[in-house]
Each structure stands twice: as C-alpha cells, then as structure tokens.
C-alpha cells in the first residue's frame, strides 16, 4: 500500500477512513490522507521495484475493500 507521505504540505487534506483502518491509525495516531495505491513488488538485480498485482489478488482485494467501504458508509 503506497500513500502520499507529503500530505501535510498540501492545502486540501482529506482523511481516508479505509486507509486509516488498514494502516492501523488507531494504534499509532498517524492518519492516512488522500488516496492509497496497492502495488506488487518484484525483486530484480537492482533491488525491489513496484509492479502491478495479479488479477486474482486484485479481485480478492476489491471485494474486501467493497465490503469495508459499505460497512464504513463511504
């Protein structure tokens, strides 16, 4: 899960309740603001690079996030 770590430098802050839940903001107090991005990672000779996620992973994640959003009322 990637987030915009420079959100405090921006004028328009928008709390992301699902991102906060997934990041466990309630445990450490650092909220997720704005959009989140789910990526895969690929190990190469140069280290780790970001990549797309497999379709099966996307489908599972999509259904879980849909249910979470419904429960949160978003």
Buried (B, 14 or more C-beta within 10 A) or exposed (E): EEBBEEBEEEEEEEEBBBBBBBBEBEEEEEBBBBEBEBEEEEEEEEEEEEEEBEEEEEEEEEEEBEEBEEEEEE
